[in-house]
Amino acid sequence: MRIVSVFLILFTAVSFFSQKIDIGIETVVGAGADELFSKVWKKIEDLAPDYVELHNGTSSEYDLNFEAIFLVDESGKYGVIWKENGRKIETFTRSPNSPFPLRFFLIDAASVPLEKAALLKLKEGDWGKFLRLTYRSSIEEYASFSPDGRYLVFSSDRNGGNRDIFMIDLKSGSMTSLRLPGSSEYFPSISPDGSTLLFQGSFTGNWGIYTIPISGDVRKIRRLAGSRRVAAYMPRWVDENHIVYLKDTGDGNELYLEDITTKISTKIELPFKYVFSPKMCGGELYFVGLKGADFGIYKLTKDGSVLTVENSEYNEHDLDISSDCNSMIFVSNRDGVYRLWYKDLRSGKEKVITNFIDYDVFYPSFSPDGKIVALSVYKPGLEPDIWLVRLNVHREDEEIHSEGTTGQEGTENNLGGFGGS
């Protein structure tokens, strides 16, 4: 099938011995801009991953070539202009009295060639067990793959002010943004047929659930749930015609299943004051439930039973289920750091995945083939960035240890089958 082949070309049968990417940067340093140039260049060197080789100057032999112009005016305002193939692609400026920290300006100014290199790695599929995709000082969260594996979407405030939806074309390695005036967008995801973006937006001044054609036609934005008085949030696709989402009650929240063709919503009764991260797969509903201060992962079965899937003495958050419904990923702070965990739902065996990343990670999302996870990495003192991590849990030379609660004990409720698959 074409849907599968696009993703397989990009993410399977790749070399784990990453080749170097040569980046050539032709620098133009204006009067009084020597210190600015030195600081930005050093920041590029500090942030550059091992697969990047930097060169001061350009060459036809280099993989990527840029022109960087460093300027300082009489008022002390300075800026960095980035060009690629003679075309201006990014401009960063900062005034002397800016409340925006200098270190964040330097990070942003240094990010351009590094993100281009990451997208080239992504396009070629030539990366090892992880790949950092974004390098900005901005907030980058809620990444998710399109069901056909062609796109990765996420939410970011890098355009300034409100959060926008960004889309990476995994085949071409290009990144574009969708700017919707008057709203911040969270939890973007692409419909199973690839035609529609689902997201949590703030057009009314309160959270609501919206869709927009993937083309970005703002005339066709559609509100599905939420109002000025009642917030609705954290939506996820069930199939092309159904979504699940949460609605605020003032002292908790409620879970709803909605038919987006008829806009008929059905409340799903659950024995929790708060639930999060709903995900339906195979006719069963997985979710994070809060009991007191304890976050655990539970499942609502087709017969209406609520079963414990994962509830250790620590907290479990941000679940996702693989497309075949056989695997689950989630984050847990079992060693003091929120790390990514993988669980085989058939055997109950599980494995920590991001033990090589000494920072909290949140909002993981499976790739369509279940072998890649997109997530946000939170370094102390910085805003989160989007990374990709290979699971490698199917390799025979790796053990998956069984931990936590996997039992079938559960709480009965009066809800029968609730549709969807």
C-alpha positions in Angstrom: 0.0 0.0 0.0 1.2 3.5 -0.8 0.3 4.8 2.7 2.8 2.3 4.4 5.5 2.6 1.8 6.1 6.3 2.3 6.9 5.7 6.0 8.9 2.6 5.4 11.2 4.4 3.0 11.9 7.0 5.6 12.2 5.1 8.8 13.1 1.5 8.2 16.1 -0.3 6.9 18.3 2.7 7.7 21.9 2.8 8.7 22.6 3.4 12.4 26.0 4.9 11.5 25.1 8.5 10.9 27.0 10.3 8.1 28.3 13.8 8.7 26.5 16.8 7.3 28.8 19.6 6.1 27.4 23.0 6.7 29.0 26.0 5.1 28.3 29.5 6.5 29.5 32.6 4.6 29.5 35.3 7.2 29.1 39.0 6.6 30.0 41.0 9.7 28.9 44.7 9.8 30.6 47.5 11.7 30.7 46.8 15.4 29.1 43.4 15.0 32.3 41.3 15.7 31.2 40.4 19.3 27.7 39.4 18.0 29.2 37.2 15.4 31.5 35.5 17.9 28.6 34.8 20.3 26.3 33.4 17.7 29.0 31.3 16.1 30.0 29.9 19.5 26.3 29.1 20.2 26.1 27.2 16.9 29.2 25.2 17.8 27.8 24.5 21.3 24.4 23.3 20.0 25.7 21.4 17.0 25.1 17.6 17.2 27.9 15.2 16.4 26.7 14.6 12.8 27.3 18.3 11.9 30.6 19.6 10.5 30.7 23.4 10.5 32.7 25.5 7.9 33.2 29.2 7.8 32.6 29.7 4.1 30.6 27.9 1.4 31.4 25.3 -1.1 29.5 23.2 -3.7 30.8 20.2 -1.9 29.0 21.0 1.3 25.5 19.5 2.0 24.1 22.9 3.2 25.2 26.4 2.4 24.1 29.6 4.1 24.9 33.3 4.3 24.7 34.9 7.8 24.7 38.7 8.1 25.5 40.2 11.5 24.4 43.9 12.0 24.5 46.4 14.9 22.9 49.9 14.4 23.7 53.2 16.2 21.0 52.6 18.9 22.7 49.3 19.8 20.0 47.2 18.2 21.4 44.2 16.5 20.2 41.5 14.2 21.1 38.3 12.3 19.8 37.7 8.8 20.0 34.2 7.4 19.9 33.5 3.7 19.9 30.2 1.8 20.5 30.1 -2.0 20.4 33.9 -2.0 16.9 33.9 -0.4 16.2 35.4 3.0 14.8 32.7 5.2 15.0 34.1 8.8 15.7 37.4 10.6 16.3 37.8 14.3 16.6 41.2 16.0 17.0 42.4 19.6 17.0 46.0 21.0 19.2 47.0 24.0 16.2 47.3 26.4 14.5 44.1 25.3 13.1 42.0 28.2 13.9 38.9 26.0 17.1 37.3 27.4 20.2 37.5 25.3 20.8 33.8 25.6 17.4 33.1 24.1 18.2 35.4 21.2 21.5 33.6 20.6 19.8 30.2 20.7 17.3 31.4 18.1 19.9 33.0 15.9 22.0 29.8 16.0 19.1 27.4 15.3 18.6 28.0 11.6 21.4 25.8 10.2 21.0 23.2 12.9 17.3 22.7 12.2 17.9 22.5 8.4 20.5 19.8 9.1 18.1 17.9 11.3 15.4 18.0 8.6 18.0 16.7 6.1 18.8 13.8 8.4 15.1 13.2 8.8 14.5 13.2 5.1 17.4 10.7 4.5 16.5 8.5 7.4 20.2 8.5 8.4 20.1 8.9 12.1 20.7 6.6 15.1 18.6 6.1 18.2 17.5 9.7 18.5 17.2 12.9 16.5 16.6 16.4 17.8 14.4 18.2 15.3 14.0 21.7 16.9 16.5 24.1 18.5 14.5 27.3 19.2 14.0 29.0 22.6 10.3 28.7 21.9 7.9 26.1 23.3 7.6 23.0 21.0 5.1 20.4 22.1 2.3 18.0 21.2 4.0 16.3 18.2 2.0 13.7 16.3 2.4 11.7 13.1 -0.1 11.6 10.3 -1.6 8.1 9.9 0.2 7.7 6.5 3.5 8.6 8.0 4.0 11.6 5.6 3.8 14.5 8.1 4.7 15.4 11.7 2.6 18.2 13.2 3.3 20.0 16.5 2.4 23.2 18.4 4.9 26.1 18.8 5.0 29.8 19.8 8.2 30.4 17.7 6.3 32.9 15.6 5.8 35.1 18.7 2.7 35.3 20.9 0.1 32.6 20.2 1.0 29.1 19.5 0.7 27.9 15.9 0.5 24.5 14.2 3.7 23.5 12.4 3.9 20.7 9.9 7.1 18.9 8.8 6.9 17.0 5.5 8.9 13.9 6.3 9.4 13.1 2.6 10.8 16.5 1.5 12.2 17.6 4.8 10.4 21.0 4.7 8.6 22.7 7.6 5.7 25.1 7.3 3.4 26.8 9.8 -0.4 27.5 9.9 -1.1 30.8 11.6 -4.7 31.2 12.8 -5.3 34.8 14.1 -6.9 35.1 17.5 -6.2 31.6 18.7 -3.5 29.4 20.3 -3.5 25.8 19.0 -2.7 22.8 21.1 -2.8 19.0 20.4 -2.9 19.1 16.6 -3.5 15.8 14.8 -4.3 14.8 11.2 -7.4 12.7 10.4 -7.1 9.1 9.2 -7.9 10.1 5.6 -5.3 12.9 5.7 -7.7 15.7 4.9 -8.3 17.4 8.2 -6.5 18.9 11.2 -8.0 18.5 14.6 -6.8 20.8 17.4 -7.6 22.5 20.6 -8.0 26.3 20.0 -8.9 29.5 21.9 -10.9 31.5 19.4 -13.6 32.3 21.9 -11.2 33.2 24.7 -11.8 29.7 26.2 -10.6 26.3 25.0 -12.6 24.6 22.3 -12.2 21.7 19.8 -11.9 22.7 16.1 -11.1 21.2 12.7 -9.6 22.9 9.6 -8.8 21.4 6.2 -5.1 20.4 6.0 -4.8 23.0 3.3 -5.2 25.7 5.9 -8.3 27.3 4.5 -9.4 29.5 7.5 -12.9 29.9 5.9 -13.6 26.3 6.7 -12.6 26.2 10.4 -15.3 24.3 12.3 -16.0 24.3 16.0 -17.0 20.9 17.4 -17.1 21.5 21.1 -16.5 24.1 23.8 -17.9 27.6 24.4 -17.1 30.8 26.2 -18.4 29.3 29.4 -17.3 25.7 29.1 -13.8 24.6 28.1 -13.2 21.5 25.9 -9.7 20.2 25.3 -7.3 17.4 24.5 -9.0 16.0 21.4 -8.0 12.8 19.6 -9.2 11.0 16.5 -11.1 7.7 16.8 -11.8 7.3 13.1 -12.6 9.7 10.3 -16.0 10.4 11.8 -15.4 10.3 15.5 -13.3 12.0 18.1 -12.9 11.8 21.9 -12.2 14.9 24.0 -12.5 16.3 27.5 -14.9 18.9 28.9 -14.3 21.0 32.0 -16.9 20.8 34.8 -15.5 23.3 37.2 -14.4 20.8 39.8 -13.2 18.1 37.4 -13.7 17.0 33.8 -15.8 14.6 31.7 -15.0 12.5 28.7 -17.0 12.6 25.5 -17.2 10.7 22.2 -18.5 12.8 19.3 -19.7 12.0 15.8 -18.3 15.0 13.9 -20.7 14.5 11.0 -23.8 14.9 13.2 -22.1 16.8 16.1 -23.8 14.4 18.5 -21.8 13.9 21.7 -22.0 11.0 24.0 -20.7 11.3 27.6 -18.6 8.3 28.7 -19.0 7.7 32.4 -15.8 7.0 34.3 -15.1 6.6 38.0 -12.6 9.5 38.1 -12.8 13.1 38.9 -10.2 13.9 36.3 -9.1 12.0 33.2 -6.5 12.9 30.6 -4.9 11.6 27.3 -7.9 9.6 26.1 -7.0 7.1 23.3 -9.4 4.6 21.7 -8.0 1.5 20.0 -9.8 -1.7 19.0 -13.0 -0.6 20.6 -11.4 -0.1 24.0 -10.7 3.3 25.6 -7.3 4.0 27.3 -6.9 7.0 29.5 -4.9 8.5 32.4 -7.0 8.7 35.6 -6.3 10.8 38.7 -7.0 9.4 42.2 -5.9 11.8 44.9 -2.4 12.8 43.8 -1.8 9.5 41.9 -1.9 9.4 38.1 -2.3 5.9 36.6 -3.3 4.4 33.3 -6.6 2.6 32.9 -8.7 1.0 30.2 -12.5 1.0 29.6 -13.4 -2.3 27.9 -16.2 -3.1 25.5 -18.3 -4.6 28.3 -18.0 -1.4 30.5 -15.3 -2.6 32.9 -12.5 -0.2 34.0 -9.2 -2.1 34.3 -5.9 -1.0 35.6 -3.2 -1.0 32.8 -0.3 0.7 34.6 -0.3 2.2 38.1 3.0 2.0 40.0 3.7 3.9 43.2 4.9 6.7 40.9 3.0 8.7 38.3 2.2 7.7 34.8 1.2 10.3 32.2 0.8 11.0 28.5 -0.1 7.6 27.0 -0.3 6.6 23.4 -1.3 3.3 21.9 0.2 1.8 18.7 -2.0 1.5 15.6 -2.2 -2.3 16.0 -3.3 -1.8 19.7 -0.6 -4.1 20.9 1.8 -1.6 22.5 1.6 1.4 24.8 4.0 4.3 25.5 3.8 6.6 28.5 6.0 8.7 30.8 6.8 7.9 34.4 9.0 9.5 37.1 10.2 6.2 38.6 13.8 7.3 39.1 13.0 11.0 39.7 13.1 11.9 36.0 10.0 11.6 33.7 11.2 9.1 31.1 9.6 7.4 28.2 8.4 3.8 28.9 7.2 1.1 26.5 4.8 -1.6 27.4 3.8 -4.7 25.4 0.1 -5.0 26.1 0.0 -8.7 25.3 2.7 -9.9 27.6 2.7 -7.0 30.1 6.4 -6.6 29.7 7.9 -3.1 29.7 11.1 -1.2 29.2 12.4 2.3 29.9 13.4 3.9 26.5 14.9 7.3 27.3 17.4 6.4 30.0 20.1 8.0 27.8 18.3 11.4 28.1 18.8 13.0 31.5 15.8 15.3 31.2 12.1 15.1 31.6 10.1 14.0 28.5 6.4 14.4 27.9 3.7 14.1 25.2 5.0 11.0 23.3 3.4 9.9 20.1 3.8 6.6 18.1 4.7 6.6 14.4 2.3 4.6 12.3 4.6 1.5 12.3 5.1 1.7 16.0 8.9 2.0 15.8 9.5 5.7 16.3 8.3 8.0 19.0 8.0 11.8 18.7 8.2 13.6 22.1 9.1 16.9 23.8 12.4 17.1 25.8 12.5 19.6 28.7 16.0 20.7 29.5 16.2 22.8 32.8 16.0 26.5 32.2 14.9 26.0 28.6 11.6 25.5 26.7 10.9 22.0 25.3 12.1 20.8 21.9 10.8 18.1 19.6 12.9 14.9 19.4 12.4 11.6 17.7 13.5 8.3 19.4 13.7 4.8 18.0 12.1 2.2 20.2 14.2 -0.8 19.2 12.0 -2.9 21.5 11.5 -5.6 18.8 15.2 -6.5 18.7 15.9 -10.0 20.1 19.1 -8.9 21.9 17.2 -6.5 24.2 15.3 -7.6 27.3 12.0 -6.0 28.3 11.5 -6.2 32.1 8.1 -6.5 33.6 7.3 -3.9 36.3 4.3 -2.1 37.7 0.7 -3.2 37.9 -0.6 -5.1 34.9 -3.5 -6.9 36.6 -7.0 -7.3 35.4 -8.6 -5.9 38.5 -11.1 -3.2 37.7 -14.0 -1.1 38.7 -17.3 -1.9 37.1 -19.6 0.9 35.9 -23.0 1.0 34.1 -21.6 1.9 30.7 -22.0 -0.7 28.0 -20.5 -0.5 24.5 -19.9 3.1 23.4 -19.0 2.7 19.7 -15.8 3.5 17.8 -12.9 1.3 16.9 
